[in-house]
């Protein structure tokens, strides 16, 4: 990698808080008709008329949620938006606005924050959300990013976590486990680099997995796909903490049980190969790895014909009576109680 011998390094202290906000946000455009006033006043002004408003917020802390040793700041900005938009997608709603707040230490230059905001800007264009405000403050160490997202939907469109019924099909979009294995590859290469800083990693065999970790995408297309198929999910959640954890969330909030079938799990071929290389069981990765940002939903079994064979969706199980419990049915047809072993930010 060729390094700039004289990179510009502008101290953010030179600009002050308001100067920094103005500098970082001056390129954001307003595209949503519901945004009456964005950045530049004491508060943003929104008008959703007859729509219901959905709101979610997420915080990312350096050293807990991301490692800048291998996470480029532009990718981080993009991912910070995506993880929030995904929550709105999981409500079967459309994301419309976000606010972005950061706490930053003095080891970050203005140019570094410009990279971060370039990623935020790219994501805001990709997902057609307006950046309407936020806050900046100092941090004793590291970088903290908090994004709040707003969205809209007609009341009858909104899908909650608590609507699953026994006999409902359990469906997932895309594939699962890849983001977790991307993280394992990056962590391994970081350790190699620490031992030998001259080593250049060859990541060609891992491109899909690494992209799933560093530049995930929210499934904004699913709302449109399901509408076209005339399917309304009975419950829905996004896969941020791991498939097993999310299934348990749906079951507990809906008071149902579940049978998840190992043979039905959608795995990318690259994931299978890398699991073999790392000597890790691919099923364990698929059900416990997080950050896939796919959508997991339940739907009436009567709608099976509408979805069967559709490449966007995989039917991976079905809901049962609560008394039957929550299980993984293995390829050998044995039942194993499903446990929430996914990501837990509060674990030691």
C-alpha positions in Angstrom: 0.0 0.0 0.0 1.4 3.4 -1.0 1.3 5.9 1.8 1.0 9.7 1.4 4.3 11.0 2.8 2.7 14.3 3.8 -0.9 13.7 4.6 -2.9 16.7 5.8 -3.6 16.5 9.5 -6.1 19.2 10.7 -6.8 19.2 14.4 -10.6 19.2 15.1 -10.0 21.6 18.0 -9.2 24.3 15.3 -12.8 24.2 14.1 -14.7 24.0 17.4 -17.9 22.1 17.9 -20.2 24.2 15.6 -17.5 24.6 13.0 -16.9 20.9 12.9 -20.6 20.1 12.6 -21.0 22.6 9.8 -17.9 21.3 8.0 -19.0 17.6 8.2 -22.6 18.1 7.3 -22.6 20.8 4.7 -22.9 18.3 1.8 -26.0 16.5 3.1 -29.0 17.0 0.9 -32.7 16.8 1.8 -34.6 14.3 -0.4 -37.6 13.2 1.8 -40.8 15.2 1.5 -41.4 14.5 5.2 -38.3 16.5 6.1 -39.4 20.1 6.6 -36.2 21.3 8.3 -33.0 19.3 8.7 -29.6 20.4 10.1 -29.2 24.1 11.2 -31.8 24.8 13.8 -32.4 23.8 17.4 -34.4 20.8 16.2 -35.4 19.1 12.9 -39.0 19.4 11.8 -40.7 16.4 10.2 -44.2 15.9 8.7 -45.4 12.3 8.3 -49.1 13.2 7.8 -51.1 10.0 8.0 -48.2 7.6 8.3 -47.0 5.9 11.5 -43.5 6.8 12.6 -41.0 4.1 13.6 -37.8 5.0 15.5 -34.7 3.1 16.5 -31.3 4.0 17.8 -28.0 2.2 18.0 -24.6 3.0 19.5 -21.2 1.7 18.4 -18.1 1.9 20.6 -14.5 1.5 19.5 -13.0 -1.6 21.0 -16.5 -3.2 21.6 -18.3 -3.0 18.3 -15.4 -2.3 15.9 -11.6 -2.4 15.6 -10.0 0.4 13.5 -7.0 -1.9 12.9 -9.0 -3.4 10.0 -12.2 -1.3 9.9 -11.7 1.6 7.5 -13.5 4.8 8.8 -15.5 5.1 5.6 -16.8 1.6 6.0 -17.5 2.3 9.6 -19.7 5.3 8.7 -21.5 3.2 6.1 -22.1 0.3 8.6 -23.3 2.7 11.3 -26.2 3.8 9.0 -26.9 0.3 7.7 -27.3 -1.3 11.2 -30.0 1.2 12.0 -31.8 1.1 8.7 -32.0 -2.7 9.1 -34.0 -2.2 12.3 -36.6 -0.2 10.3 -36.6 -2.9 7.6 -37.4 -5.4 10.3 -40.6 -3.4 11.1 -41.6 -3.7 7.4 -41.2 0.1 7.2 -39.2 2.5 5.1 -36.3 4.5 6.7 -36.6 8.2 6.0 -34.3 10.2 8.3 -31.3 9.7 10.6 -29.4 11.7 13.2 -25.7 11.0 13.8 -23.8 11.8 17.0 -20.1 11.1 17.7 -17.8 11.4 20.6 -14.2 11.6 19.5 -10.8 11.8 21.1 -8.1 14.2 20.0 -6.2 11.4 18.2 -8.7 11.8 15.3 -8.0 14.5 12.8 -10.5 16.4 10.7 -9.5 14.3 7.7 -10.3 11.1 9.6 -13.7 12.3 10.4 -14.2 13.4 6.8 -13.7 9.7 5.9 -16.2 8.6 8.5 -18.8 11.1 7.2 -18.1 10.1 3.6 -19.3 6.6 4.5 -22.4 8.1 6.3 -23.1 10.2 3.2 -22.7 7.2 0.8 -25.1 5.1 2.9 -27.6 8.0 3.2 -27.7 8.2 -0.6 -27.9 4.3 -1.0 -30.8 4.1 1.4 -32.4 7.4 0.6 -32.4 8.7 4.2 -31.9 12.4 5.1 -29.3 13.2 7.7 -31.2 15.8 9.8 -29.0 16.4 12.9 -26.9 15.0 15.6 -24.2 16.0 18.1 -20.5 16.0 18.5 -18.5 15.9 21.8 -15.1 14.8 23.0 -14.2 11.4 24.3 -11.4 10.5 26.7 -10.3 7.6 24.4 -11.6 6.2 21.2 -14.6 6.8 19.0 -18.3 6.4 19.8 -21.0 6.7 17.2 -24.7 6.9 17.9 -27.3 6.8 15.1 -31.0 7.3 15.5 -33.2 6.4 12.5 -36.8 7.3 11.8 -39.0 5.6 9.3 -42.6 5.5 8.1 -45.3 3.0 7.3 -49.0 2.6 7.1 -50.3 1.1 10.3 -51.5 -2.1 8.7 -48.0 -2.7 7.1 -46.1 -2.7 10.4 -44.8 -6.1 11.6 -43.9 -6.7 15.2 -41.9 -9.5 16.9 -45.0 -10.8 18.8 -47.3 -12.0 16.0 -45.9 -15.5 15.2 -48.4 -18.4 15.5 -47.9 -22.2 15.8 -47.6 -23.8 12.3 -46.2 -20.5 10.8 -43.2 -21.0 8.5 -39.9 -19.6 9.6 -38.1 -17.8 6.8 -34.8 -16.0 6.4 -33.5 -13.8 3.6 -30.0 -14.3 2.0 -27.5 -16.4 3.8 -26.2 -16.5 7.4 -22.9 -16.8 9.2 -20.7 -15.0 6.6 -20.2 -11.8 8.6 -18.9 -13.7 11.6 -16.4 -15.7 9.6 -15.3 -12.4 7.9 -14.5 -11.1 11.4 -12.5 -14.3 12.2 -10.4 -13.8 9.1 -9.7 -10.2 9.9 -8.8 -11.0 13.5 -6.4 -13.7 12.3 -4.7 -11.4 9.8 -4.5 -8.7 12.5 -2.6 -11.1 14.8 -0.2 -12.1 11.9 0.4 -8.4 11.2 1.2 -7.7 14.9 3.9 -10.5 14.7 5.2 -9.4 11.3 4.2 -5.8 10.3 5.8 -6.4 6.8 3.4 -9.2 6.0 0.7 -8.3 3.4 -2.5 -10.4 3.8 -3.9 -12.2 0.7 -7.6 -11.9 1.3 -8.8 -12.9 -2.2 -10.3 -16.2 -1.0 -12.3 -14.3 1.6 -13.8 -11.3 -0.3 -17.5 -12.2 0.3 -17.0 -12.9 4.0 -15.0 -9.7 4.6 -17.5 -7.6 2.7 -20.3 -9.0 4.8 -18.4 -7.9 7.9 -17.0 -4.5 6.8 -19.8 -3.4 4.4 -23.1 -5.1 5.3 -26.3 -4.1 3.6 -29.8 -3.7 5.0 -32.6 -5.6 3.3 -34.6 -2.6 2.1 -35.8 -4.7 -0.9 -37.6 -7.3 1.2 -40.6 -5.0 1.9 -41.2 -4.6 -1.8 -40.6 -8.3 -2.5 -43.1 -9.4 0.1 -45.7 -6.8 -1.1 -45.4 -8.1 -4.7 -45.9 -11.7 -3.4 -48.9 -10.6 -1.3 -47.3 -11.9 1.8 -47.5 -10.1 5.2 -45.2 -11.6 7.8 -46.8 -12.4 11.2 -43.5 -11.4 13.0 -40.1 -10.2 11.9 -36.7 -9.3 13.3 -33.3 -8.5 11.8 -30.3 -10.8 12.4 -27.8 -8.6 14.3 -27.0 -10.8 17.3 -27.1 -14.3 15.7 -29.9 -16.5 14.3 -30.4 -18.5 17.4 -30.8 -15.3 19.6 -33.3 -13.8 17.1 -35.4 -17.0 16.9 -35.6 -17.0 20.7 -36.7 -13.4 20.7 -39.5 -14.2 18.3 -40.6 -17.2 20.2 -40.6 -15.5 23.6 -42.5 -12.5 22.4 -45.0 -14.5 20.5 -45.4 -17.3 23.1 -44.6 -20.1 20.6 -42.0 -22.8 20.1 -39.9 -23.5 17.0 -38.2 -26.3 15.1 -35.2 -25.0 13.1 -33.8 -27.5 10.6 -30.1 -27.7 10.2 -30.3 -29.0 6.6 -32.3 -25.9 5.6 -29.8 -23.3 6.7 -28.6 -21.1 3.8 -24.8 -21.1 3.7 -22.6 -19.5 1.2 -20.0 -21.9 -0.4 -17.2 -19.5 0.7 -18.4 -19.8 4.3 -18.3 -23.6 4.2 -14.8 -23.6 2.8 -13.5 -21.2 5.4 -15.2 -23.0 8.3 -13.2 -26.1 7.2 -10.0 -24.1 7.1 -10.6 -22.8 10.6 -11.9 -26.2 11.8 -15.2 -24.6 12.9 -18.6 -26.3 12.5 -20.5 -24.3 9.9 -23.9 -24.9 11.6 -22.5 -23.4 14.8 -21.4 -20.3 12.9 -24.7 -20.0 11.0 -26.9 -20.1 14.1 -24.6 -18.1 16.5 -22.7 -15.6 14.3 -24.2 -12.1 14.2 -24.1 -9.0 12.0 -25.6 -10.6 8.9 -28.4 -8.0 8.9 -30.7 -10.4 7.0 -34.3 -10.5 8.0 -35.9 -13.4 9.8 -39.7 -13.6 9.7 -42.7 -15.9 10.2 -45.6 -16.3 7.7 -48.8 -18.4 7.4 -48.2 -21.9 6.1 -51.1 -21.2 3.7 -48.8 -18.8 1.8 -46.1 -21.5 1.2 -46.8 -21.7 -2.6 -46.2 -18.0 -2.9 -42.6 -18.2 -1.6 -41.4 -21.7 -2.5 -38.4 -21.7 -4.8 -37.9 -17.9 -4.5 -34.1 -17.3 -4.4 -34.5 -14.4 -2.0 -35.9 -16.6 0.8 -35.2 -19.8 2.6 -37.8 -21.7 4.7 -35.7 -22.9 7.6 -38.3 -24.2 10.0 -41.7 -23.8 11.5 -43.3 -22.5 14.7 -44.9 -24.9 17.2 -46.9 -24.7 20.4 -44.9 -23.0 23.2 -44.9 -26.2 25.2 -42.8 -28.0 22.5 -39.9 -25.7 23.1 -37.3 -24.2 20.8 -35.1 -26.7 19.0 -32.5 -27.3 16.3 -33.4 -30.4 14.3 -30.0 -31.9 13.1 -29.3 -33.7 9.9 -29.4 -36.9 11.9 -33.0 -35.9 12.9 -32.2 -35.4 16.6 -33.5 -32.4 18.5 -31.2 -30.0 20.4 -32.5 -27.2 22.5 -31.6 -23.9 20.9 -29.6 -21.6 23.1 -28.9 -17.9 22.7 -25.1 -18.0 22.1 -25.0 -15.0 19.8 -23.4 -11.6 20.3 -23.7 -10.1 23.8 -22.2 -6.6 24.1 -22.4 -6.8 27.9 -20.5 -10.0 28.3 -17.1 -9.9 29.8 
